[in-house]
Amino acid sequence: MARPINEINAGSMADIAFLLLIFFLVTTTMDIDTGITRKLPPPPPEEMPDIKVKERNIFKVLVNSRDRLMVEGKGGHISLLKEQAKAFLSNPNLLDPNSPEDMPEKRLVNIPLFGGDVWVTKGIISLKNDRGTSYDMYIQVQNELAAAVSELRDELSMDKFGMKFSKLSDNEKIKAIQKAIPMAISEAEPEDIGGR
């Protein structure tokens, strides 16, 4: 006669596995890609007229398929891009009616917190990439251009309100700084520029 086989009680194994699963879920960190923080403009109306922008109001940045940078028609380097963009947008000759032809024009904007009408640049940064541009170079260029605007906003905020723009909590002050220094970065659709 065959001897009966003793079974192992596995009832608590499911409990242990469940506890281990919860332990690993709680203790594991997951990397989250934050991406580029940009607020996209609303779609344009169907019958929108072409907007003409004067050549002197455009700061042209071009990245080719070999990740080479061209700024204002000349070879450029990523380490200089932020300062070049800041110089263009800040327009040191903003109050001079006879400002040089290569600097952007300005317009009067009413900002009550700044005491009324303020001269604001009409400058726009135009970014164009080749389809073969690497993501790394694209992100570096985006970061430098956004940093230029951020630094200008911080400088103006420190001058007017005594704290950096990122630390402002009053919506009126935030809107005033944004109105004085808009995020004027235009990005054209990528195309085949080549490796010039």
GUBASE-226534 format. One record per residue: residue number from 1; x, y, z of N, C-alpha, C in turn; residue in three letters. Coordinates in nm, 4 decimals. Example, Ala and Ser with C-alpha at 12.3 -4.5 7.8 and 13.67 -1.06 7.14 Angstrom:
<atoms>
(1,(1.3190,-0.5690,0.7800),(1.2300,-0.4500,0.7800),(1.3200,-0.3300,0.7800),"ALA")
(2,(1.2850,-0.2250,0.7080),(1.3670,-0.1060,0.7140),(1.2900,0.0030,0.7870),"SER")
</atoms>
This chain:
<atoms>
(1,(0.0825,-0.1161,0.0000),(0.0000,0.0000,0.0000),(0.0887,0.1248,0.0000),"MET")
(2,(0.0515,0.2271,-0.0845),(0.1321,0.3478,-0.0990),(0.1084,0.4423,0.0173),"ALA")
(3,(0.2147,0.5040,0.0551),(0.2031,0.5987,0.1666),(0.1462,0.7320,0.1167),"ARG")
(4,(0.0584,0.7948,0.1918),(0.0034,0.9244,0.1505),(0.1124,1.0333,0.1539),"PRO")
(5,(0.1104,1.1213,0.0541),(0.2090,1.2296,0.0457),(0.1564,1.3495,0.1243),"ILE")
(6,(0.2399,1.3965,0.2152),(0.2008,1.5143,0.2941),(0.2112,1.6401,0.2081),"ASN")
(7,(0.1075,1.7199,0.2076),(0.1073,1.8454,0.1318),(0.1598,1.9587,0.2189),"GLU")
(8,(0.2303,2.0501,0.1517),(0.2812,2.1679,0.2229),(0.1738,2.2749,0.2175),"ILE")
(9,(0.1462,2.3329,0.3304),(0.0461,2.4395,0.3375),(0.1049,2.5661,0.2754),"ASN")
(10,(0.0538,2.6070,0.1583),(0.1048,2.7247,0.0867),(0.0103,2.8434,0.0995),"ALA")
(11,(-0.0799,2.8384,0.1914),(-0.1770,2.9462,0.2086),(-0.1124,3.0789,0.2411),"GLY")
(12,(-0.0063,3.0798,0.3187),(0.0552,3.2065,0.3574),(0.1534,3.2571,0.2517),"SER")
(13,(0.1884,3.1749,0.1523),(0.2812,3.2186,0.0470),(0.2223,3.3357,-0.0333),"MET")
(14,(0.0926,3.3330,-0.0602),(0.0289,3.4417,-0.1340),(0.0362,3.5713,-0.0540),"ALA")
(15,(0.0184,3.5617,0.0767),(0.0283,3.6808,0.1626),(0.1690,3.7392,0.1595),"ASP")
(16,(0.2679,3.6527,0.1652),(0.4073,3.6991,0.1638),(0.4392,3.7643,0.0295),"ILE")
(17,(0.3957,3.7014,-0.0806),(0.4205,3.7580,-0.2128),(0.3525,3.8943,-0.2264),"ALA")
(18,(0.2320,3.9071,-0.1751),(0.1597,4.0334,-0.1805),(0.2327,4.1411,-0.1002),"PHE")
(19,(0.2813,4.1079,0.0171),(0.3555,4.2038,0.0994),(0.4858,4.2461,0.0315),"LEU")
(20,(0.5552,4.1509,-0.0315),(0.6778,4.1854,-0.1037),(0.6476,4.2793,-0.2209),"LEU")
(21,(0.5391,4.2533,-0.2912),(0.4996,4.3381,-0.4028),(0.4729,4.4816,-0.3558),"LEU")
(22,(0.4007,4.4952,-0.2487),(0.3722,4.6282,-0.1938),(0.5011,4.6957,-0.1482),"ILE")
(23,(0.5899,4.6197,-0.0839),(0.7172,4.6748,-0.0378),(0.7967,4.7324,-0.1553),"PHE")
(24,(0.8076,4.6559,-0.2647),(0.8854,4.7035,-0.3791),(0.8176,4.8204,-0.4501),"PHE")
(25,(0.6861,4.8227,-0.4542),(0.6163,4.9359,-0.5153),(0.6375,5.0648,-0.4365),"LEU")
(26,(0.6382,5.0529,-0.3044),(0.6531,5.1703,-0.2186),(0.7967,5.2222,-0.2196),"VAL")
(27,(0.8940,5.1328,-0.2222),(1.0340,5.1755,-0.2103),(1.1002,5.2090,-0.3437),"THR")
(28,(1.0389,5.1733,-0.4552),(1.1002,5.1984,-0.5859),(1.0717,5.3402,-0.6316),"THR")
(29,(1.1757,5.4070,-0.6816),(1.1563,5.5401,-0.7402),(1.1497,5.5254,-0.8911),"THR")
(30,(1.0672,5.6071,-0.9527),(1.0526,5.6006,-1.0976),(1.0916,5.7346,-1.1570),"MET")
(31,(1.1718,5.7302,-1.2605),(1.2118,5.8523,-1.3292),(1.0960,5.9022,-1.4138),"ASP")
(32,(1.0714,6.0320,-1.4018),(0.9640,6.0936,-1.4785),(1.0266,6.1980,-1.5694),"ILE")
(33,(1.0057,6.1862,-1.6983),(1.0544,6.2855,-1.7929),(0.9639,6.4067,-1.7866),"ASP")
(34,(1.0237,6.5209,-1.7556),(0.9426,6.6416,-1.7429),(0.9238,6.7122,-1.8762),"THR")
(35,(1.0179,6.6990,-1.9683),(1.0048,6.7623,-2.0984),(1.0325,6.9116,-2.0928),"GLY")
(36,(0.9960,6.9803,-2.1969),(1.0175,7.1240,-2.2075),(0.8881,7.1935,-2.1670),"ILE")
(37,(0.8997,7.2855,-2.0740),(0.7793,7.3557,-2.0294),(0.7537,7.4745,-2.1213),"THR")
(38,(0.6655,7.4562,-2.2128),(0.6252,7.5607,-2.3056),(0.4739,7.5589,-2.3163),"ARG")
(39,(0.4161,7.6742,-2.3129),(0.2726,7.6845,-2.3336),(0.2508,7.7120,-2.4823),"LYS")
(40,(0.1839,7.6198,-2.5482),(0.1605,7.6352,-2.6907),(0.0539,7.7416,-2.7150),"LEU")
(41,(0.0722,7.8199,-2.8208),(-0.0296,7.9210,-2.8507),(-0.1562,7.8542,-2.9022),"PRO")
(42,(-0.2692,7.9225,-2.8904),(-0.3929,7.8647,-2.9452),(-0.3821,7.8571,-3.0975),"PRO")
(43,(-0.4577,7.7670,-3.1591),(-0.4509,7.7580,-3.3056),(-0.4989,7.8887,-3.3686),"PRO")
(44,(-0.4335,7.9296,-3.4787),(-0.4734,8.0560,-3.5415),(-0.6084,8.0423,-3.6099),"PRO")
(45,(-0.6809,8.1522,-3.6233),(-0.8076,8.1466,-3.6961),(-0.7816,8.1059,-3.8413),"PRO")
(46,(-0.8826,8.0493,-3.9051),(-0.8650,7.9973,-4.0406),(-0.8245,8.1064,-4.1396),"GLU")
(47,(-0.8807,8.2238,-4.1266),(-0.8514,8.3315,-4.2200),(-0.7662,8.4379,-4.1523),"GLU")
(48,(-0.6469,8.3975,-4.1101),(-0.5579,8.4915,-4.0417),(-0.4652,8.5573,-4.1436),"MET")
(49,(-0.4587,8.6903,-4.1423),(-0.3691,8.7574,-4.2375),(-0.2227,8.7334,-4.1989),"PRO")
(50,(-0.1349,8.7368,-4.2993),(0.0078,8.7222,-4.2729),(0.0565,8.8422,-4.1930),"ASP")
(51,(0.1368,8.8127,-4.0916),(0.1935,8.9193,-4.0093),(0.3330,8.9488,-4.0611),"ILE")
(52,(0.3557,9.0721,-4.0963),(0.4861,9.1134,-4.1472),(0.5718,9.1616,-4.0302),"LYS")
(53,(0.6875,9.0987,-4.0148),(0.7816,9.1381,-3.9103),(0.9073,9.1887,-3.9798),"VAL")
(54,(0.9536,9.3051,-3.9380),(1.0736,9.3613,-3.9985),(1.1944,9.2743,-3.9669),"LYS")
(55,(1.2850,9.2684,-4.0613),(1.4047,9.1847,-4.0501),(1.4861,9.2185,-3.9250),"GLU")
(56,(1.4941,9.3451,-3.8899),(1.5759,9.3847,-3.7750),(1.5148,9.3390,-3.6421),"ARG")
(57,(1.3879,9.3002,-3.6427),(1.3216,9.2544,-3.5203),(1.3336,9.1036,-3.4993),"ASN")
(58,(1.4057,9.0351,-3.5876),(1.4173,8.8889,-3.5785),(1.5613,8.8497,-3.5478),"ILE")
(59,(1.5783,8.7708,-3.4439),(1.7080,8.7133,-3.4060),(1.7060,8.5690,-3.4547),"PHE")
(60,(1.7777,8.5413,-3.5624),(1.7688,8.4107,-3.6278),(1.8708,8.3126,-3.5708),"LYS")
(61,(1.8184,8.1970,-3.5277),(1.9014,8.0877,-3.4782),(1.8701,7.9658,-3.5642),"VAL")
(62,(1.9738,7.9071,-3.6220),(1.9577,7.7945,-3.7123),(2.0483,7.6807,-3.6663),"LEU")
(63,(1.9945,7.5580,-3.6607),(2.0739,7.4409,-3.6234),(2.0666,7.3422,-3.7394),"VAL")
(64,(2.1831,7.3038,-3.7950),(2.1817,7.2138,-3.9100),(2.1869,7.0667,-3.8658),"ASN")
(65,(2.1936,6.9770,-3.9617),(2.1880,6.8333,-3.9322),(2.3137,6.7822,-3.8617),"SER")
(66,(2.4209,6.8594,-3.8659),(2.5445,6.8210,-3.7954),(2.5536,6.8888,-3.6587),"ARG")
(67,(2.4422,6.9432,-3.6113),(2.4338,7.0115,-3.4815),(2.5220,7.1357,-3.4734),"ASP")
(68,(2.5455,7.1971,-3.5884),(2.6206,7.3215,-3.5897),(2.5220,7.4365,-3.5825),"ARG")
(69,(2.5600,7.5369,-3.5066),(2.4728,7.6500,-3.4788),(2.5092,7.7680,-3.5678),"LEU")
(70,(2.4072,7.8338,-3.6190),(2.4268,7.9558,-3.6958),(2.3388,8.0632,-3.6324),"MET")
(71,(2.4021,8.1709,-3.5881),(2.3302,8.2791,-3.5209),(2.3467,8.4059,-3.6034),"VAL")
(72,(2.2336,8.4600,-3.6479),(2.2348,8.5826,-3.7285),(2.3238,8.5685,-3.8516),"GLU")
(73,(2.3211,8.4504,-3.9142),(2.3947,8.4291,-4.0381),(2.5421,8.3978,-4.0216),"GLY")
(74,(2.5891,8.3894,-3.8959),(2.7306,8.3599,-3.8700),(2.7394,8.2350,-3.7832),"LYS")
(75,(2.8514,8.1662,-3.7924),(2.8725,8.0492,-3.7069),(2.8644,8.0890,-3.5608),"GLY")
(76,(2.8000,8.0054,-3.4823),(2.7843,8.0357,-3.3412),(2.8200,7.9173,-3.2543),"GLY")
(77,(2.8221,7.9402,-3.1248),(2.8510,7.8335,-3.0289),(2.7457,7.8377,-2.9187),"HIS")
(78,(2.7072,7.7196,-2.8727),(2.6014,7.7086,-2.7718),(2.6345,7.7855,-2.6439),"ILE")
(79,(2.7624,7.7951,-2.6092),(2.8009,7.8634,-2.4852),(2.7798,8.0148,-2.4933),"SER")
(80,(2.7708,8.0697,-2.6145),(2.7509,8.2144,-2.6315),(2.6068,8.2516,-2.6624),"LEU")
(81,(2.5236,8.1521,-2.6893),(2.3873,8.1780,-2.7376),(2.3023,8.2568,-2.6376),"LEU")
(82,(2.3096,8.2209,-2.5111),(2.2266,8.2884,-2.4104),(2.2599,8.4371,-2.4030),"LYS")
(83,(2.3884,8.4708,-2.3996),(2.4276,8.6115,-2.3896),(2.3897,8.6890,-2.5163),"GLU")
(84,(2.4010,8.6241,-2.6332),(2.3616,8.6900,-2.7579),(2.2115,8.7178,-2.7591),"GLN")
(85,(2.1334,8.6206,-2.7139),(1.9875,8.6388,-2.7099),(1.9493,8.7466,-2.6087),"ALA")
(86,(2.0167,8.7482,-2.4946),(1.9892,8.8515,-2.3939),(2.0207,8.9905,-2.4478),"LYS")
(87,(2.1340,9.0028,-2.5159),(2.1720,9.1334,-2.5709),(2.0704,9.1797,-2.6739),"ALA")
(88,(2.0203,9.0873,-2.7551),(1.9206,9.1235,-2.8562),(1.7892,9.1655,-2.7907),"PHE")
(89,(1.7405,9.0844,-2.6959),(1.6105,9.1130,-2.6343),(1.6141,9.2318,-2.5393),"LEU")
(90,(1.7253,9.2499,-2.4688),(1.7310,9.3603,-2.3726),(1.7454,9.4937,-2.4445),"SER")
(91,(1.8039,9.4921,-2.5646),(1.8178,9.6116,-2.6464),(1.8648,9.7294,-2.5621),"ASN")
(92,(1.9960,9.7354,-2.5350),(2.0469,9.8427,-2.4489),(2.0161,9.9821,-2.5004),"PRO")
(93,(1.9893,9.9951,-2.6291),(1.9556,10.1257,-2.6865),(1.8054,10.1478,-2.6921),"ASN")
(94,(1.7321,10.0781,-2.6054),(1.5860,10.0797,-2.6105),(1.5281,10.2212,-2.6017),"LEU")
(95,(1.5880,10.3061,-2.5205),(1.5339,10.4410,-2.5032),(1.5906,10.5410,-2.6040),"LEU")
(96,(1.6882,10.4977,-2.6831),(1.7486,10.5850,-2.7823),(1.6665,10.5803,-2.9113),"ASP")
(97,(1.6034,10.6908,-2.9510),(1.5219,10.6871,-3.0728),(1.6059,10.6612,-3.1985),"PRO")
(98,(1.7352,10.6864,-3.1911),(1.8241,10.6625,-3.3051),(1.9059,10.5350,-3.2843),"ASN")
(99,(1.8426,10.4297,-3.2305),(1.9156,10.3057,-3.2036),(1.9661,10.2457,-3.3341),"SER")
(100,(2.0758,10.1694,-3.3274),(2.1337,10.1135,-3.4492),(2.0343,10.0252,-3.5246),"PRO")
(101,(2.0569,10.0146,-3.6554),(1.9666,9.9383,-3.7419),(1.9616,9.7899,-3.7082),"GLU")
(102,(2.0681,9.7358,-3.6436),(2.0683,9.5922,-3.6157),(1.9974,9.5576,-3.4855),"ASP")
(103,(1.9487,9.6577,-3.4129),(1.8757,9.6316,-3.2891),(1.7253,9.6365,-3.3180),"MET")
(104,(1.6459,9.5559,-3.2439),(1.5018,9.5532,-3.2704),(1.4338,9.6847,-3.2340),"PRO")
(105,(1.3232,9.7078,-3.3003),(1.2432,9.8261,-3.2705),(1.1742,9.8079,-3.1354),"GLU")
(106,(1.1097,9.9132,-3.0893),(1.0398,9.9081,-2.9610),(0.9028,9.9711,-2.9731),"LYS")
(107,(0.8195,9.9409,-2.8761),(0.6851,9.9977,-2.8740),(0.6523,10.0357,-2.7299),"ARG")
(108,(0.5627,10.1322,-2.7131),(0.5199,10.1729,-2.5794),(0.4080,10.0807,-2.5328),"LEU")
(109,(0.4242,10.0244,-2.4141),(0.3241,9.9356,-2.3560),(0.2874,9.9911,-2.2189),"VAL")
(110,(0.1575,9.9976,-2.1913),(0.1113,10.0489,-2.0626),(0.1190,9.9383,-1.9577),"ASN")
(111,(0.2079,9.9572,-1.8592),(0.2219,9.8642,-1.7473),(0.2060,9.9476,-1.6197),"ILE")
(112,(0.0850,9.9477,-1.5602),(0.0580,10.0340,-1.4447),(0.1556,10.0152,-1.3281),"PRO")
(113,(0.1979,9.8920,-1.3001),(0.2894,9.8696,-1.1875),(0.4264,9.9323,-1.2093),"LEU")
(114,(0.4596,9.9634,-1.3354),(0.5874,10.0268,-1.3661),(0.5728,10.1770,-1.3847),"PHE")
(115,(0.4547,10.2295,-1.3555),(0.4328,10.3727,-1.3629),(0.3776,10.4219,-1.4953),"GLY")
(116,(0.3159,10.3345,-1.5727),(0.2541,10.3775,-1.6983),(0.3189,10.3139,-1.8196),"GLY")
(117,(0.3453,10.3986,-1.9221),(0.4000,10.3483,-2.0474),(0.5478,10.3128,-2.0335),"ASP")
(118,(0.5832,10.1969,-2.0871),(0.7206,10.1469,-2.0817),(0.7605,10.1032,-2.2221),"VAL")
(119,(0.8864,10.1290,-2.2589),(0.9368,10.0823,-2.3877),(0.9647,9.9340,-2.3796),"TRP")
(120,(0.9066,9.8575,-2.4727),(0.9248,9.7123,-2.4780),(0.9739,9.6756,-2.6178),"VAL")
(121,(1.0690,9.5852,-2.6230),(1.1250,9.5454,-2.7522),(1.0231,9.4690,-2.8364),"THR")
(122,(1.0327,9.4867,-2.9675),(0.9510,9.4093,-3.0609),(1.0278,9.2862,-3.1093),"LYS")
(123,(1.1436,9.2610,-3.0491),(1.2305,9.1522,-3.0922),(1.1685,9.0145,-3.0744),"GLY")
(124,(1.1921,8.9285,-3.1736),(1.1450,8.7898,-3.1720),(1.2639,8.6998,-3.2025),"ILE")
(125,(1.2771,8.5915,-3.1282),(1.3809,8.4930,-3.1567),(1.3198,8.3870,-3.2470),"ILE")
(126,(1.3801,8.3678,-3.3634),(1.3317,8.2695,-3.4594),(1.4266,8.1501,-3.4579),"SER")
(127,(1.3746,8.0339,-3.4207),(1.4547,7.9117,-3.4132),(1.4119,7.8174,-3.5237),"LEU")
(128,(1.5097,7.7691,-3.5988),(1.4816,7.6754,-3.7063),(1.5813,7.5606,-3.6971),"LYS")
(129,(1.5300,7.4378,-3.7031),(1.6130,7.3182,-3.6941),(1.6041,7.2376,-3.8225),"ASN")
(130,(1.7097,7.1632,-3.8493),(1.7079,7.0664,-3.9577),(1.6396,6.9408,-3.9058),"ASP")
(131,(1.5826,6.8612,-3.9951),(1.5197,6.7356,-3.9530),(1.6208,6.6411,-3.8898),"ARG")
(132,(1.7481,6.6548,-3.9244),(1.8517,6.5671,-3.8711),(1.9165,6.6174,-3.7435),"GLY")
(133,(1.8706,6.7301,-3.6893),(1.9263,6.7828,-3.5646),(1.9011,6.6837,-3.4514),"THR")
(134,(2.0034,6.6617,-3.3693),(1.9865,6.5676,-3.2584),(1.8982,6.6297,-3.1501),"SER")
(135,(1.8316,6.5429,-3.0746),(1.7471,6.5915,-2.9656),(1.8302,6.6635,-2.8609),"TYR")
(136,(1.9516,6.6150,-2.8374),(2.0383,6.6768,-2.7377),(2.0669,6.8226,-2.7738),"ASP")
(137,(2.1029,6.8480,-2.8986),(2.1328,6.9848,-2.9417),(2.0062,7.0705,-2.9402),"MET")
(138,(1.8945,7.0130,-2.9815),(1.7673,7.0849,-2.9804),(1.7328,7.1317,-2.8385),"TYR")
(139,(1.7471,7.0406,-2.7421),(1.7165,7.0746,-2.6019),(1.8153,7.1789,-2.5495),"ILE")
(140,(1.9433,7.1661,-2.5848),(2.0423,7.2645,-2.5395),(2.0078,7.4048,-2.5904),"GLN")
(141,(1.9713,7.4142,-2.7177),(1.9364,7.5446,-2.7757),(1.8110,7.6002,-2.7077),"VAL")
(142,(1.7090,7.5153,-2.6903),(1.5863,7.5586,-2.6218),(1.6179,7.6092,-2.4808),"GLN")
(143,(1.7021,7.5355,-2.4086),(1.7379,7.5748,-2.2719),(1.8086,7.7096,-2.2683),"ASN")
(144,(1.9012,7.7315,-2.3614),(1.9751,7.8580,-2.3628),(1.8836,7.9755,-2.3949),"GLU")
(145,(1.7928,7.9570,-2.4900),(1.7014,8.0659,-2.5258),(1.6032,8.0956,-2.4123),"LEU")
(146,(1.5511,7.9900,-2.3498),(1.4599,8.0098,-2.2359),(1.5342,8.0728,-2.1180),"ALA")
(147,(1.6607,8.0338,-2.0983),(1.7409,8.0912,-1.9894),(1.7648,8.2405,-2.0120),"ALA")
(148,(1.7818,8.2806,-2.1372),(1.8013,8.4230,-2.1670),(1.6796,8.5036,-2.1237),"ALA")
(149,(1.5608,8.4559,-2.1583),(1.4379,8.5259,-2.1199),(1.4215,8.5232,-1.9685),"VAL")
(150,(1.4482,8.4089,-1.9072),(1.4352,8.3967,-1.7607),(1.5279,8.4929,-1.6876),"SER")
(151,(1.6522,8.5026,-1.7340),(1.7472,8.5933,-1.6683),(1.7049,8.7388,-1.6835),"GLU")
(152,(1.6548,8.7757,-1.8013),(1.6070,8.9130,-1.8203),(1.4886,8.9425,-1.7282),"LEU")
(153,(1.3994,8.8456,-1.7156),(1.2843,8.8634,-1.6262),(1.3296,8.8734,-1.4806),"ARG")
(154,(1.4268,8.7906,-1.4422),(1.4795,8.7967,-1.3053),(1.5423,8.9327,-1.2771),"ASP")
(155,(1.6210,8.9835,-1.3735),(1.6870,9.1130,-1.3546),(1.5842,9.2253,-1.3393),"GLU")
(156,(1.4820,9.2254,-1.4249),(1.3791,9.3292,-1.4167),(1.2995,9.3165,-1.2872),"LEU")
(157,(1.2686,9.1933,-1.2485),(1.1939,9.1702,-1.1251),(1.2736,9.2154,-1.0025),"SER")
(158,(1.4039,9.1879,-1.0033),(1.4889,9.2332,-0.8914),(1.4913,9.3858,-0.8867),"MET")
(159,(1.4981,9.4492,-1.0022),(1.5031,9.5949,-1.0088),(1.3721,9.6579,-0.9614),"ASP")
(160,(1.2582,9.6019,-1.0047),(1.1279,9.6626,-0.9739),(1.0693,9.6169,-0.8399),"LYS")
(161,(1.0870,9.4866,-0.8060),(1.0184,9.4316,-0.6881),(1.1115,9.3738,-0.5819),"PHE")
(162,(1.2416,9.3723,-0.6077),(1.3367,9.3251,-0.5076),(1.3439,9.1745,-0.4910),"GLY")
(163,(1.2877,9.0986,-0.5820),(1.2977,8.9515,-0.5766),(1.2946,8.8957,-0.7179),"MET")
(164,(1.3480,8.7736,-0.7322),(1.3520,8.7104,-0.8633),(1.2116,8.6806,-0.9138),"LYS")
(165,(1.2000,8.6745,-1.0460),(1.0710,8.6486,-1.1099),(1.0128,8.5155,-1.0638),"PHE")
(166,(1.0969,8.4142,-1.0496),(1.0493,8.2812,-1.0086),(0.9940,8.2800,-0.8663),"SER")
(167,(1.0290,8.3794,-0.7851),(0.9820,8.3861,-0.6458),(0.8565,8.4717,-0.6297),"LYS")
(168,(0.8159,8.5401,-0.7363),(0.6970,8.6255,-0.7273),(0.5716,8.5412,-0.7077),"LEU")
(169,(0.4828,8.5882,-0.6206),(0.3568,8.5169,-0.5986),(0.2358,8.6019,-0.6387),"SER")
(170,(0.2548,8.7322,-0.6488),(0.1471,8.8230,-0.6866),(0.1258,8.8158,-0.8380),"ASP")
(171,(0.0052,8.7759,-0.8800),(-0.0243,8.7599,-1.0227),(-0.0077,8.8888,-1.1019),"ASN")
(172,(-0.0387,9.0030,-1.0420),(-0.0248,9.1302,-1.1124),(0.1208,9.1596,-1.1437),"GLU")
(173,(0.2093,9.1304,-1.0477),(0.3532,9.1509,-1.0698),(0.4055,9.0542,-1.1759),"LYS")
(174,(0.3599,8.9290,-1.1709),(0.4027,8.8287,-1.2695),(0.3612,8.8728,-1.4095),"ILE")
(175,(0.2362,8.9163,-1.4240),(0.1872,8.9596,-1.5552),(0.2599,9.0846,-1.6034),"LYS")
(176,(0.2947,9.1744,-1.5108),(0.3673,9.2961,-1.5490),(0.5048,9.2611,-1.6058),"ALA")
(177,(0.5759,9.1701,-1.5413),(0.7084,9.1287,-1.5906),(0.6946,9.0567,-1.7243),"ILE")
(178,(0.5941,8.9697,-1.7359),(0.5733,8.8975,-1.8619),(0.5370,8.9919,-1.9756),"GLN")
(179,(0.4672,9.0985,-1.9434),(0.4296,9.1972,-2.0447),(0.5527,9.2778,-2.0882),"LYS")
(180,(0.6402,9.3082,-1.9928),(0.7604,9.3857,-2.0230),(0.8634,9.3028,-2.0983),"ALA")
(181,(0.8725,9.1726,-2.0651),(0.9672,9.0825,-2.1326),(0.8905,8.9576,-2.1743),"ILE")
(182,(0.8277,8.9605,-2.2913),(0.7499,8.8442,-2.3355),(0.8411,8.7292,-2.3786),"PRO")
(183,(0.7877,8.6070,-2.3714),(0.8596,8.4877,-2.4196),(0.8381,8.4838,-2.5704),"MET")
(184,(0.9186,8.5606,-2.6427),(0.9005,8.5775,-2.7870),(0.9950,8.4848,-2.8632),"ALA")
(185,(0.9680,8.3546,-2.8563),(1.0475,8.2557,-2.9280),(0.9567,8.1884,-3.0293),"ILE")
(186,(0.9903,8.2041,-3.1558),(0.9124,8.1455,-3.2638),(0.9907,8.0267,-3.3183),"SER")
(187,(0.9230,7.9140,-3.3306),(0.9901,7.7946,-3.3803),(0.9274,7.7518,-3.5113),"GLU")
(188,(1.0089,7.7501,-3.6151),(0.9608,7.7099,-3.7470),(0.9614,7.5580,-3.7573),"ALA")
(189,(0.8806,7.5072,-3.8474),(0.8754,7.3631,-3.8696),(1.0104,7.3155,-3.9242),"GLU")
(190,(1.0633,7.2025,-3.8709),(1.1934,7.1537,-3.9195),(1.1885,7.1222,-4.0688),"PRO")
(191,(1.3019,7.1446,-4.1335),(1.3130,7.1110,-4.2747),(1.4561,7.0671,-4.3030),"GLU")
(192,(1.4811,7.0232,-4.4230),(1.6141,6.9771,-4.4593),(1.7017,7.0971,-4.4940),"ASP")
(193,(1.7811,7.1394,-4.3960),(1.8708,7.2532,-4.4142),(2.0031,7.2033,-4.4714),"ILE")
(194,(2.0421,7.0842,-4.4291),(2.1684,7.0261,-4.4744),(2.2760,7.0451,-4.3712),"GLY")
(195,(2.3966,7.0061,-4.4075),(2.5075,7.0108,-4.3135),(2.6041,7.1231,-4.3417),"GLY")
(196,(2.5551,7.2356,-4.3878),(2.6416,7.3499,-4.4183),(2.7207,7.3947,-4.3003),"ARG")
</atoms>
